[in-house]
């Protein structure tokens, strides 16, 4: 019976009740309305009582449990160790453990969008999972950038563990990623200064050089050291060095091999100076499609590969250094006095970061002090 007909009959029957005095008919009508009311109540049960799945990534509601294919996107080439040694086995392990309920499609080399678009791609669902650098989305992760400050982290493992512990400890850092489900935060191998043509042996040698940077911290550091920073995603660095658009780059040694920079770099200036953060995040709606069992599997596998990603980056850094030397790249180790001058030139740098965070109403000092404590505990 259609809803319009029910409404019509209801009105019609009520008219009959008013116009007739027969008790028998009244009983019949009341019985009919009670049955009709019971049926309607069953149809109008709230969705929340019927097991509707929340869009909140922290929801305990179960997904459908049906087979799901997830797209996973990043900006490095398919031959890069992050893709070959982390992304591919991460996917394969989940596929095996879920018995094929969760499968993956890979989109490396910025196939779905530019490196700086990857976080927003996960938010909007352009890709279900994305991996990129926080610094490619300026202003989005201010507190996370504490581990990118100079001389806080000296390896990928160190930087990754400091960032992950800070994320677990401070709700304010968690809020920076609240539009997505965080699968992991890690770091690349330590950043050095790579130059074409000009060696750097003292602080003054950097003056006026155009140096590629990837973070706000690196921008400020290069300015403090007299260079002209040029923000640039890593896939653009080779061409920029080859054409002389930049004179050098702040970059991890792993890029010498993975991005072929041995062809365009003549010198490695030893630091290490800093690390750069990575995120691996998932679209919330895609996360909620997974069953509770499969969510647990994904989280366990993601934690495993979060740790392995940092370890693999450190190995890649050592490999990159070797490849550079084999291809004629000269390694310049700065004198202790020069390294001390570099540190001294940044003596106000940390306080400026703290003040900037506090001005935004964020616990900059507390987070910086904890980052510094964690950093010192590694030494």
C-alpha positions in Angstrom: 0.0 0.0 0.0 1.5 3.4 -1.0 2.1 6.1 1.5 -0.3 8.5 -0.2 -3.0 5.9 -0.1 -2.4 5.3 3.6 -2.7 9.0 4.3 -5.8 9.2 2.3 -7.4 6.2 4.0 -6.5 7.6 7.4 -8.3 10.8 6.7 -11.3 8.9 5.2 -11.5 6.6 8.2 -11.3 9.4 10.7 -14.3 11.0 8.9 -16.2 7.8 9.3 -15.5 7.7 13.0 -17.0 11.1 13.4 -20.0 10.5 11.2 -21.1 7.1 12.6 -21.9 6.0 16.1 -21.5 2.3 15.7 -19.2 0.9 18.4 -18.4 -2.1 16.3 -17.1 0.1 13.5 -15.1 2.2 15.9 -13.4 -0.9 17.3 -12.6 -2.1 13.7 -11.1 1.3 12.8 -9.0 1.6 16.0 -7.6 -1.9 15.5 -6.7 -1.1 11.9 -4.9 2.1 12.9 -2.9 0.3 15.6 -1.7 -2.3 13.2 -0.8 0.5 10.7 1.1 2.4 13.4 3.1 -0.6 14.3 4.2 -1.2 10.7 5.2 2.5 10.3 7.3 2.4 13.4 9.3 -0.5 12.1 9.9 1.4 8.8 11.0 4.6 10.6 13.7 3.1 12.8 16.6 5.6 13.1 19.6 4.7 10.9 21.9 4.8 14.0 19.8 2.0 15.5 20.1 0.0 12.2 23.9 -0.1 12.4 24.8 2.9 10.2 28.6 3.4 9.8 30.1 6.6 11.1 32.4 8.7 8.9 34.7 9.3 11.9 38.0 7.4 11.4 38.0 6.5 15.1 34.5 4.9 14.9 34.2 1.4 16.3 31.4 0.6 13.8 32.2 -2.3 11.5 32.5 -1.8 7.8 30.6 -4.0 5.3 33.4 -6.6 5.3 33.1 -6.8 1.5 36.1 -6.9 -0.8 37.7 -3.4 -1.2 40.3 -2.2 -3.6 42.3 0.8 -2.3 44.3 3.2 -4.4 47.7 4.2 -2.9 49.5 7.2 -4.4 52.9 8.9 -3.9 55.4 11.0 -5.8 58.5 8.8 -6.0 59.3 6.8 -9.2 58.5 3.0 -9.3 62.2 2.1 -9.0 62.5 4.1 -5.8 63.1 2.1 -2.6 60.1 3.6 -0.9 57.9 2.1 -3.6 59.7 -1.2 -4.1 60.7 -2.0 -0.5 57.8 -0.4 1.4 54.7 0.3 -0.6 54.6 -2.9 -2.6 55.3 -5.3 0.3 53.0 -3.3 2.6 50.2 -3.9 0.0 51.0 -7.5 -0.6 51.1 -8.4 3.1 47.7 -6.8 3.7 46.2 -8.6 0.7 47.6 -11.9 2.1 46.5 -11.4 5.7 43.0 -10.3 4.6 42.7 -13.2 2.3 42.0 -10.9 -0.6 39.3 -8.8 1.0 41.6 -5.7 0.7 43.6 -5.2 -2.5 45.5 -2.3 -3.9 46.1 -0.3 -7.0 49.4 1.7 -7.1 49.9 5.2 -8.5 53.6 6.2 -8.1 55.4 9.1 -9.7 52.7 11.7 -9.0 50.3 9.8 -11.3 47.2 11.2 -9.6 48.5 14.6 -8.6 51.5 16.8 -7.7 53.5 15.9 -4.5 52.1 19.0 -2.8 48.5 17.8 -3.5 48.8 14.4 -1.9 47.5 15.2 1.6 44.4 16.9 0.2 44.0 13.9 -2.2 43.6 11.6 0.8 41.1 14.1 2.4 38.9 14.3 -0.7 39.2 10.7 -1.8 41.1 11.3 -5.0 43.3 8.5 -3.6 42.5 6.2 -0.7 46.0 6.3 0.8 48.7 8.8 0.1 52.4 9.2 1.0 54.2 12.5 0.8 56.1 15.2 2.8 54.2 17.4 5.3 56.3 20.3 4.2 54.8 20.1 0.7 51.6 21.5 2.3 52.9 24.6 4.0 51.2 25.8 7.1 49.2 22.6 7.5 51.5 20.8 10.0 53.2 23.5 12.1 53.8 21.5 15.2 55.0 18.4 13.3 57.8 20.6 11.8 59.6 20.6 15.2 61.5 17.5 14.2 62.6 19.3 11.0 64.4 22.0 12.9 68.2 21.9 12.3 70.2 19.4 14.4 67.2 17.8 16.1 67.3 14.6 14.0 70.4 13.1 12.5 68.9 10.0 10.9 65.7 8.7 9.5 65.1 6.3 12.4 65.8 9.0 15.0 63.6 11.6 13.3 60.8 9.1 12.8 60.7 7.9 16.4 60.8 11.5 17.8 57.9 12.5 15.5 55.9 9.4 16.3 56.3 9.8 20.0 55.3 13.4 19.8 52.2 12.5 17.8 51.2 9.8 20.3 51.7 12.3 23.2 50.2 15.6 22.0 46.6 15.9 20.9 47.5 19.2 19.2 49.7 17.3 16.8 47.1 14.7 16.2 44.7 17.5 15.3 46.9 18.4 12.4 45.9 15.2 10.7 42.3 14.9 11.9 40.8 15.0 8.4 42.4 11.6 7.7 43.2 8.3 9.3 47.0 8.3 10.1 48.7 5.0 9.1 52.2 6.2 9.9 54.6 9.2 10.2 58.3 8.8 9.5 61.3 10.6 8.1 63.8 10.4 5.3 67.6 10.0 5.8 69.5 13.0 7.1 69.7 16.1 4.9 73.1 17.4 3.6 74.0 20.2 1.3 74.7 19.0 -2.3 76.2 21.4 -4.7 77.1 21.6 -8.4 80.4 23.2 -9.3 81.1 25.1 -6.1 82.6 23.5 -3.0 81.5 24.7 0.4 84.2 24.7 3.1 83.2 27.6 5.3 80.0 29.5 6.1 80.8 32.4 3.7 80.9 30.0 0.7 77.1 29.7 0.9 76.5 33.4 0.4 74.4 34.2 -2.6 74.0 30.5 -3.7 70.6 29.4 -4.9 69.9 26.3 -2.7 66.8 24.1 -3.1 64.8 23.6 0.1 61.9 21.4 1.0 60.7 22.9 4.4 60.2 26.2 6.0 62.9 25.3 8.5 65.4 24.8 5.6 64.3 28.1 4.1 65.1 29.9 7.3 68.4 28.0 7.8 69.7 28.8 4.3 68.8 32.5 4.8 70.6 32.6 8.1 73.6 31.1 6.4 73.5 33.7 3.5 72.1 31.5 0.7 69.0 32.1 -1.3 66.5 29.3 -0.7 64.3 28.0 -3.5 61.4 25.7 -2.4 61.2 22.8 -4.7 59.8 19.2 -4.7 62.5 16.6 -5.2 61.3 15.4 -8.6 62.2 18.8 -10.0 65.7 19.0 -8.5 67.7 17.1 -11.2 66.5 19.3 -14.0 67.0 22.5 -12.0 70.6 21.6 -11.2 71.3 20.5 -14.8 70.0 23.8 -16.2 71.7 25.9 -13.5 68.4 27.2 -12.0 69.8 26.3 -8.6 73.4 25.9 -7.4 72.7 23.2 -4.9 70.1 21.5 -2.8 69.5 20.6 0.8 68.6 16.9 0.3 69.1 13.5 1.8 72.0 11.4 0.4 69.5 8.7 -0.7 68.5 11.1 -3.6 71.9 10.7 -5.2 70.9 7.2 -6.2 67.1 7.3 -6.2 66.8 10.5 -8.2 70.1 10.2 -10.2 71.7 13.3 -8.7 75.2 11.9 -9.1 75.0 13.2 -12.7 74.5 16.8 -11.6 76.1 17.1 -8.2 79.9 17.6 -7.6 80.0 18.0 -3.8 78.5 16.6 -0.7 78.8 19.0 2.3 78.7 16.9 5.4 76.3 17.6 8.2 73.9 16.1 8.9 71.8 19.1 9.3 68.2 18.0 9.6 65.5 15.4 8.5 62.3 15.8 6.6 58.9 14.3 7.7 56.7 12.0 5.7 53.1 11.0 6.3 51.1 8.0 5.2 47.4 8.8 5.6 44.1 7.3 4.5 40.8 8.7 3.4 38.2 8.3 6.3 35.4 7.0 4.2 37.7 4.3 2.7 38.8 3.4 6.2 35.3 3.0 7.3 34.5 0.6 4.5 36.9 -1.9 6.1 35.6 -4.4 8.6 36.9 -4.2 12.2 39.1 -7.2 11.5 40.7 -5.7 8.4 41.2 -2.4 10.1 43.3 -4.1 12.8 45.3 -5.9 10.1 46.0 -2.7 8.2 47.1 -0.9 11.4 49.5 -3.7 12.4 51.0 -3.9 9.0 51.3 -0.1 8.7 53.1 0.1 12.1 55.6 -2.5 10.8 56.3 -0.6 7.6 56.4 2.8 9.4 59.5 1.5 11.2 60.9 -0.3 8.1 60.5 2.9 6.0 62.9 4.9 8.3 65.4 2.0 8.5 65.3 1.6 4.7 65.8 5.4 4.2 68.9 5.3 6.4 70.3 2.4 4.3 69.5 4.3 1.1 71.4 7.3 2.5 74.5 5.1 2.9 74.0 3.6 -0.5 73.6 7.1 -2.0 76.8 8.3 -0.5 78.6 5.3 -2.0 77.1 5.8 -5.4 78.1 9.5 -5.3 81.7 8.7 -4.4 81.9 6.0 -7.1 80.7 8.6 -9.6 83.3 11.2 -8.7 81.3 13.2 -6.2 83.6 14.7 -3.6 82.7 14.6 0.1 83.7 17.7 2.1 83.7 17.3 5.9 83.4 20.7 7.5 85.8 21.6 10.3 84.3 21.4 13.8 84.8 25.2 14.1 82.7 25.7 11.0 79.9 23.5 12.3 80.0 25.4 15.5 79.6 28.7 13.6 76.6 27.2 11.8 75.0 26.2 15.0 75.7 29.6 16.7 74.2 31.4 13.7 70.9 29.7 14.5 70.9 30.4 18.3 67.7 32.5 18.0 66.1 30.1 15.5 64.5 27.7 18.0 63.0 30.5 20.1 61.5 32.1 16.9 59.8 28.7 16.2 58.5 28.5 19.7 57.2 32.1 19.6 55.5 31.5 16.3 53.7 28.4 17.7 52.7 30.2 20.9 51.4 33.1 18.9 49.0 30.7 17.3 47.8 29.4 20.6 49.8 26.2 20.2 52.0 24.6 22.9 55.3 25.3 21.1 57.6 25.5 24.1 56.3 22.3 25.6 56.6 20.4 22.3 60.0 21.8 21.5 61.4 20.9 24.9 60.1 17.3 24.6 61.5 17.0 21.0 64.9 18.3 22.3 64.8 15.8 25.2 64.0 12.9 22.9 66.8 14.1 20.5 69.3 14.2 23.3 68.3 10.8 24.5 69.5 9.3 21.2 73.0 10.8 21.7 
